[in-house]
Amino acid sequence: MIKTALFAAAAAIATVGTATPTLAKDVPVFYGDLDLASAKDQATLSQRIHRAAKKACEFNQEGRVPSQAAMTCYKQAKTAAGTQVATIAQEARLGG
């Protein structure tokens, strides 16, 4: 399997107009070591995405309750990563 990464990207929130520059960053999520046909590895990838989205959006930084912008950013980052995972899975099924 090719060593690749997807990104939990907070940049998508900028289109909504509610993000601050500190929320707009990409955090790589590596999955080249995972077999995405395995439920266990899918769960591992899900956890990696969760952590990366929190990091990308500065969610719960320094133990504080996340702002509304951070919450929105987190949700959008998870959605964007989920879309990337679906695309990667489809390409894998097609032999790519």
MARBA-3410 file (N, C-alpha, C, O; in Angstrom, 1 decimal):
96
0.8,-1.2,0.0,0.0,0.0,0.0,0.9,1.2,0.0,1.9,1.3,0.7 ~ 0.6,2.2,-0.8,1.3,3.5,-0.8,1.2,4.2,0.5,0.1,4.3,1.0 ~ 2.3,4.7,1.0,2.2,5.5,2.2,1.6,6.9,1.9,2.1,7.6,1.1 ~ 0.5,7.1,2.6,-0.3,8.3,2.3,-0.8,9.0,3.5,-0.8,8.3,4.6 ~ -1.3,10.2,3.4,-2.0,10.9,4.5,-3.2,11.6,4.0,-3.2,12.1,2.8
-4.2,11.7,4.8,-5.3,12.6,4.6,-5.2,13.7,5.6,-4.4,13.6,6.5 ~ -5.9,14.7,5.4,-5.8,15.9,6.3,-7.1,16.2,7.0,-8.2,16.3,6.4 ~ -7.0,16.4,8.3,-8.1,17.0,9.0,-8.0,18.5,8.9,-7.2,19.1,9.6 ~ -8.7,19.0,7.9,-8.4,20.4,7.5,-9.5,21.3,8.1,-10.7,21.1,8.0 ~ -9.0,22.3,8.8,-9.8,23.3,9.4,-10.1,24.5,8.4,-10.9,25.3,8.6
-9.4,24.5,7.3,-9.5,25.6,6.3,-10.9,25.7,5.7,-11.3,26.8,5.4 ~ -11.6,24.6,5.7,-12.9,24.7,5.1,-13.9,25.6,5.8,-14.8,26.1,5.2 ~ -13.6,25.8,7.1,-14.5,26.7,7.9,-14.4,28.1,7.4,-15.3,28.9,7.6 ~ -13.3,28.5,6.8,-13.1,29.8,6.4,-14.2,30.3,5.4,-14.5,31.5,5.3 ~ -14.7,29.3,4.7,-15.8,29.7,3.7,-17.1,30.1,4.4,-17.9,30.8,3.8
-17.2,29.7,5.7,-18.4,30.1,6.4,-18.2,31.5,7.0,-19.2,32.2,7.3 ~ -17.0,31.9,7.1,-16.7,33.3,7.7,-16.7,33.4,9.2,-16.7,34.5,9.7 ~ -16.6,32.2,9.9,-16.6,32.3,11.3,-15.3,31.9,11.9,-15.1,32.0,13.1 ~ -14.3,31.5,11.1,-13.0,31.1,11.6,-12.1,32.2,11.8,-12.1,33.2,11.1 ~ -11.2,32.0,12.8,-10.1,32.9,13.0,-8.9,32.3,12.3,-8.9,31.0,12.2
-7.8,33.0,12.0,-6.7,32.4,11.4,-6.0,31.3,12.2,-5.5,30.4,11.6 ~ -6.1,31.3,13.5,-5.5,30.3,14.3,-6.2,28.9,14.1,-5.6,27.9,14.5 ~ -7.4,28.9,13.6,-8.1,27.7,13.4,-7.8,27.0,12.0,-8.2,25.9,11.8 ~ -7.2,27.8,11.1,-7.1,27.3,9.8,-5.7,26.6,9.6,-4.7,27.3,9.2 ~ -5.6,25.4,9.9,-4.4,24.6,9.6,-4.7,23.2,9.3,-5.8,22.7,9.7
-3.8,22.5,8.7,-3.9,21.1,8.3,-3.1,20.3,9.2,-2.0,20.7,9.6 ~ -3.6,19.2,9.6,-2.9,18.2,10.4,-2.9,16.9,9.7,-4.0,16.3,9.4 ~ -1.8,16.3,9.3,-1.8,15.1,8.6,-2.2,13.9,9.4,-2.0,13.8,10.6 ~ -3.0,13.0,8.8,-3.4,11.8,9.4,-2.9,10.6,8.5,-3.4,10.4,7.4 ~ -1.9,9.9,9.0,-1.3,8.8,8.2,-2.1,7.6,8.4,-2.6,7.2,9.5
-2.3,6.9,7.3,-3.0,5.6,7.3,-2.4,4.5,6.4,-3.0,3.5,6.2 ~ -1.2,4.8,6.0,-0.5,3.8,5.1,-0.2,2.5,5.8,0.0,1.5,5.1 ~ -0.2,2.5,7.1,0.0,1.3,7.9,-1.2,0.5,8.2,-1.2,-0.5,8.9 ~ -2.4,1.0,7.7,-3.7,0.4,8.1,-4.3,-0.3,6.9,-4.1,0.1,5.7 ~ -5.0,-1.4,7.2,-5.8,-2.1,6.2,-7.2,-1.6,6.4,-7.9,-2.0,7.3
-7.7,-0.7,5.5,-9.0,-0.1,5.7,-10.1,-1.0,5.4,-11.3,-0.7,5.5 ~ -9.8,-2.3,5.0,-10.9,-3.3,4.9,-11.2,-3.9,6.2,-12.2,-4.6,6.4 ~ -10.3,-3.7,7.2,-10.4,-4.2,8.5,-11.2,-3.2,9.4,-10.9,-2.1,9.5 ~ -12.2,-3.8,10.1,-13.0,-2.9,11.1,-12.1,-2.3,12.2,-12.3,-1.2,12.6 ~ -11.1,-3.1,12.6,-10.2,-2.6,13.7,-9.4,-1.4,13.2,-9.2,-0.4,13.8
-8.9,-1.6,11.9,-8.1,-0.5,11.4,-8.9,0.7,11.0,-8.4,1.9,11.1 ~ -10.2,0.5,10.7,-11.1,1.6,10.4,-11.3,2.4,11.7,-11.3,3.6,11.7 ~ -11.4,1.7,12.8,-11.6,2.3,14.1,-10.3,3.1,14.5,-10.4,4.2,15.0 ~ -9.2,2.5,14.2,-7.9,3.2,14.4,-7.8,4.5,13.6,-7.4,5.6,14.2 ~ -8.2,4.5,12.4,-8.2,5.7,11.5,-9.2,6.7,12.1,-8.9,7.9,12.1
-10.3,6.3,12.5,-11.3,7.2,13.1,-10.8,7.9,14.3,-11.0,9.1,14.4 ~ -10.1,7.2,15.1,-9.4,7.8,16.3,-8.4,8.8,15.9,-8.2,9.9,16.5 ~ -7.6,8.5,14.9,-6.5,9.4,14.4,-7.2,10.7,13.8,-6.7,11.8,14.1 ~ -8.3,10.5,13.1,-9.0,11.7,12.6,-9.5,12.5,13.7,-9.4,13.8,13.6 ~ -10.1,11.9,14.7,-10.6,12.6,15.8,-9.6,13.5,16.5,-9.8,14.7,16.7
-8.4,12.9,16.8,-7.3,13.6,17.4,-6.8,14.7,16.5,-6.5,15.8,17.0 ~ -6.7,14.5,15.2,-6.2,15.5,14.3,-7.1,16.6,14.1,-6.7,17.8,14.1 ~ -8.4,16.3,14.1,-9.4,17.4,14.0,-9.4,18.3,15.2,-9.5,19.5,15.1 ~ -9.2,17.7,16.4,-9.1,18.5,17.6,-7.9,19.3,17.6,-7.9,20.5,18.0 ~ -6.8,18.8,17.1,-5.5,19.6,17.0,-5.7,20.7,16.0,-5.3,21.8,16.3
-6.2,20.4,14.8,-6.4,21.4,13.8,-7.2,22.6,14.2,-7.0,23.7,13.8 ~ -8.2,22.3,15.0,-9.1,23.3,15.4,-8.9,23.9,16.8,-9.7,24.7,17.4 ~ -7.8,23.5,17.4,-7.4,24.0,18.8,-8.6,23.7,19.7,-8.9,24.6,20.5 ~ -9.1,22.6,19.6,-10.3,22.1,20.4,-9.8,21.8,21.8,-8.8,21.0,22.0 ~ -10.4,22.3,22.8,-10.0,22.1,24.2,-8.5,22.4,24.5,-7.9,21.8,25.3
-8.1,23.5,23.9,-6.7,23.9,24.1,-6.6,24.3,25.6,-7.4,25.1,26.1 ~ -5.5,23.8,26.2,-5.2,24.2,27.6,-6.4,23.9,28.6,-6.6,24.6,29.5 ~ -7.1,22.9,28.3,-8.2,22.4,29.2,-9.4,23.3,29.2,-10.3,23.2,30.0 ~ -9.5,24.3,28.3,-10.6,25.2,28.2,-11.8,24.6,27.4,-11.6,23.7,26.6 ~ -13.0,25.0,27.7,-14.1,24.6,26.9,-14.0,25.2,25.5,-13.7,26.4,25.4
-14.2,24.4,24.5,-14.0,25.0,23.1,-15.0,26.1,22.8,-16.1,26.0,23.2 ~ -14.5,27.0,22.0,-15.4,28.1,21.5,-16.4,27.5,20.5,-16.2,26.4,20.0 ~ -17.4,28.3,20.1,-18.3,27.9,19.1,-17.6,27.7,17.8,-17.9,26.8,17.0 ~ -16.6,28.6,17.5,-15.9,28.5,16.2,-15.1,27.2,16.2,-15.0,26.5,15.2 ~ -14.5,26.8,17.4,-13.7,25.6,17.4,-14.6,24.4,17.3,-14.2,23.4,16.6
-15.8,24.4,17.8,-16.7,23.3,17.7,-17.1,23.1,16.2,-17.2,22.0,15.7 ~ -17.4,24.2,15.6,-17.8,24.2,14.1,-16.7,23.7,13.3,-16.8,22.9,12.4 ~ -15.5,24.2,13.6,-14.3,23.8,12.9,-14.1,22.3,13.0,-13.8,21.6,12.0 ~ -14.2,21.8,14.2,-14.0,20.4,14.5,-15.0,19.5,13.7,-14.6,18.5,13.1 ~ -16.2,19.9,13.7,-17.3,19.2,13.0,-17.0,19.2,11.5,-17.1,18.2,10.8
-16.6,20.3,10.9,-16.3,20.4,9.5,-15.0,19.7,9.1,-15.0,19.0,8.1 ~ -14.0,19.7,10.0,-12.8,18.9,9.8,-13.1,17.4,9.7,-12.6,16.7,8.8 ~ -13.9,17.0,10.7,-14.3,15.5,10.7,-15.0,15.2,9.4,-14.8,14.1,8.8 ~ -15.9,16.0,9.0,-16.7,15.8,7.8,-15.8,15.7,6.6,-15.9,14.8,5.7 ~ -14.9,16.7,6.5,-14.0,16.7,5.3,-13.1,15.5,5.3,-12.9,14.9,4.2
-12.6,15.1,6.5,-11.8,13.9,6.5,-12.6,12.7,6.2,-12.1,11.8,5.5 ~ -13.8,12.6,6.6,-14.7,11.5,6.2,-14.9,11.4,4.7,-15.0,10.3,4.2 ~ -15.0,12.5,4.1,-15.2,12.5,2.6,-13.9,12.0,2.0,-14.0,11.3,1.0 ~ -12.8,12.4,2.5,-11.5,11.9,1.9,-11.4,10.4,2.1,-10.9,9.7,1.2 ~ -11.8,9.9,3.3,-11.7,8.5,3.5,-12.6,7.7,2.6,-12.2,6.7,2.0
-13.8,8.3,2.3,-14.7,7.6,1.4,-14.1,7.6,0.0,-14.2,6.6,-0.7 ~ -13.5,8.6,-0.4,-12.8,8.7,-1.7,-11.7,7.7,-1.8,-11.5,7.0,-2.8 ~ -10.9,7.6,-0.8,-9.7,6.7,-0.7,-10.2,5.3,-0.8,-9.7,4.4,-1.5 ~ -11.3,5.0,-0.1,-11.8,3.6,0.0,-12.4,3.2,-1.4,-12.2,2.1,-1.9 ~ -13.1,4.2,-2.1,-13.6,3.9,-3.4,-12.5,3.7,-4.4,-12.6,2.8,-5.2
-11.4,4.5,-4.3,-10.3,4.3,-5.2,-9.6,2.9,-5.0,-9.2,2.2,-5.9 ~ -9.5,2.5,-3.7,-9.0,1.2,-3.4,-9.8,0.1,-4.0,-9.3,-0.9,-4.5 ~ -11.1,0.2,-3.9,-12.0,-0.8,-4.5,-11.9,-0.9,-6.0,-12.1,-2.0,-6.6 ~ -11.5,0.2,-6.6,-11.4,0.3,-8.1,-10.0,-0.1,-8.5,-9.7,-0.1,-9.7 ~ -9.1,-0.4,-7.5,-7.8,-0.8,-7.9,-6.8,0.3,-7.9,-5.6,0.0,-8.4
-7.1,1.5,-7.4,-6.2,2.6,-7.5,-5.4,2.7,-6.3,-4.5,3.6,-6.2
END
